[in-house]
Amino acid sequence: MAKFYEGFFFENWQEEVVKISLDEVFAFMPFLWTKEGSNINCVSKRAVSADENFRFTLECMKNLKR
């Protein structure tokens, strides 16, 4: 599993992960799947609620279908 996710571990991720609550996830900007976001250590990140992230993902998916 570590090999699969190795490109998504940012510097000091273990220290950062313990600071967020169990119902939060990290949001990255620019998105990690973009050229600009391809280096996880060079993007902005913040903790957001998992619910907020899920709703945002659904909204993005809906807009892609248009």
N, C-alpha and C positions, 0 to 999 in steps of 0.2 A: 504494500500500500504506500509506503514511503517513497518508493521509486516512481509510482504513478503520479504522486502529488509533488515531486521534488521541485518543479518549476514554480510552485505556488507557496513555497515557504519563504517568507520575507525575513530580513535580518531581525533578530530578537523576537521572533514570532512567539516563542514560548512564554516570554515575559509579558507580551501584549495580550495573549489569549487569556491568561489568568485574571486580567483586569476587567474583562467584560462579563456580563451575566450570561446565564445559560440560555436566555431568550434573545440574545443579540448575535449578530454576525458582522463581519467587516464588509464595508462597501468601498470599492476602489474607483478612483477617477484619475485619469481616463480608464475606461473598462479594460480589463486584462486581455481581452481577446482582440484589442486593436493594436495597430503598429506602435502607437504612442504609449500604450500601456503594457508593452511586451516585457518590460523589466519591472518586476513587482517591487523592487527596491527604489524605484524612481517615480512612483505614483503616490497620490494622496490617498489616505485611508482613514476611515472613521467607523466607529461602532454604530450600528443602527439596529432597530428591533427586527427580528426575523420576520415578523408579520409585515412590516413596512417593506422589507426587501422582497418578500414573496409577492406582495401586491404590485410593486414596481415591475418585477419580472413579468407578471401576467399582463400588465399594461403594455410593456414593450412587445411582448409576443402578439398581442392584439393589434398593435400598430404595424408590425411587420407583415401581417396577413393582408393589410389594405393595399 
